[in-house]
Amino acid sequence: MTKRKTRHESTTPRLSRDSLHLAKEVRSIQRRAAEHDGRIVTIGPLVCFSTDTGDAWMLEPADQLAVRLAAGGDPLPVYIEETETRFAIGWQGHYRIEGQMFVFEDTGLHRLAAIQGYPVQRLLRAIDEANRH
């Protein structure tokens, strides 16, 4: 179960060392975004994805939390702290999928963005897989 911390961080029990190196996975998906290469990766209870437009996100489906990892191919800073047993992420807001739109509500800036063109059906399958963890 996720425990909430201040500044939209969550601390989640970490998977085994072999199955999760979160910072490494984030850098990898940011590189995919820089190459405008669309990928979707599930990492335990998390979903990371990049798009052919150069965007990248990390999602926590259980609480519908999201953090943008890249925009237009440019990597964005993201707070990640890892220990042997837990990780914490500086979540920026909440997401939802409405029809074919990815909707993100930035809780810090109080902005709502509706984005078309993401691979929503594939993303929903990955979210379903992550929810099973």
PyMOL commands that set and color helices and strands:
alter all, ss='L'
color gray80, all
select helices_A, chain A and resi 22-34+120-131
alter helices_A, ss='H'
color red, helices_A
select strands_A, chain A and resi 3-4+9-13+39-43+46-50+56-60+65-71+74-75+80-82+86-90+93-98+101-106+111-116
alter strands_A, ss='S'
color yellow, strands_A
deselect
rebuild
show_as cartoon
